[in-house]
Each structure stands twice: as structure tokens, then as C-alpha cells.
């Protein structure tokens, strides 16, 4: 998982591995791993996600499969261009 902007700050790292079959499982594991920082879970609520370069959009995170060795980008809202 690659964290950007506020997600990176809340996680305290730019990236970390995941072991999950779906985006929902990966996010649950990340919330558990960063439970000591409640801001992390709050930031995730506002984030958009890319899985292997494809936007997740409004799809149910349980229905978004993750490939072994794939990439999840965690993108909080940000201003600018």
C-alpha cells in the first residue's frame, strides 16, 4: 500500500506491504496496524483508492480483488493541480 499526503502522515510511512484478497481486507488490516493513531482511520474515510492503477470509485471494497504483489494507492483529497 502506498500512502499519499495526509494518509502518509497519519500512517507514519509512505508504504507498507499487504496480505489480503480484497481491498476491504487490506484496509481493515491497515486500520488495525495503525490503531494507536485514530487519525489514520479518519483519513481513510475521506480517501480515494487506486488498485494497480485503476480507480476503485464507488465500488464496494469487499468486491475489489487484490493481486499478489499488486499496488494499492491511498489518496486523500488534496488541493492544487
C-alpha positions in Angstrom: 0.0 0.0 0.0 1.3 3.4 -0.9 0.1 6.3 1.2 0.0 9.9 0.0 -0.3 13.3 1.7 -2.4 13.1 4.9 -2.6 9.3 4.7 1.2 9.1 4.7 1.4 11.5 7.7 -1.2 9.5 9.6 0.4 6.1 8.8 3.9 7.4 9.6 5.2 5.7 6.5 5.0 6.1 2.7 4.3 2.4 2.0 3.8 -1.0 3.6 3.0 -4.5 2.3 -0.4 -6.0 2.5 -1.6 -9.6 2.7 -5.2 -9.5 1.7 -7.6 -10.9 -1.0 -9.7 -7.7 -1.2 -9.4 -4.0 -0.7 -11.7 -4.2 2.4 -9.4 -6.8 4.0 -6.3 -4.7 3.3 -7.9 -1.6 4.7 -9.1 -3.4 7.8 -5.6 -4.8 8.4 -4.1 -1.3 7.9 -6.6 0.2 10.4 -5.6 -2.5 13.0 -1.9 -1.9 12.4 -2.3 1.8 12.9 -4.9 1.7 15.7 -2.6 3.7 18.0 -3.3 6.7 15.8 -7.0 7.3 15.4 -6.4 10.0 12.8 -5.4 7.2 10.4 -8.9 5.7 10.3 -10.4 9.2 10.0 -8.2 9.9 7.0 -9.1 6.6 5.3 -12.8 7.6 5.4 -12.0 10.5 3.0 -9.6 8.7 0.7 -9.9 7.5 -2.9 -8.1 4.3 -3.9 -6.4 3.0 -7.0 -5.7 -0.7 -7.3 -3.0 -1.5 -9.8 -3.6 1.9 -11.4 -7.4 1.5 -11.7 -9.7 3.8 -9.7 -11.9 2.0 -7.3 -14.6 4.7 -7.3 -17.8 3.8 -5.5 -17.4 0.0 -5.8 -17.8 -2.0 -2.6 -14.4 -2.6 -1.2 -15.3 -6.2 -0.5 -15.8 -6.7 -4.3 -12.4 -5.3 -5.2 -9.9 -8.1 -5.5 -6.2 -7.6 -4.9 -3.5 -9.4 -6.8 -0.4 -10.7 -5.0 2.3 -8.2 -5.5 -0.1 -5.5 -6.6 -0.3 -1.9 -5.6 -3.0 0.0 -3.6 -2.6 3.8 -3.8 -4.3 5.6 -0.8 -5.2 9.1 -2.0 -6.7 11.6 0.4 -8.4 14.7 -1.1 -6.0 17.5 -1.8 -6.0 20.9 -3.4 -3.8 22.0 -6.2 -3.0 20.7 -9.6 
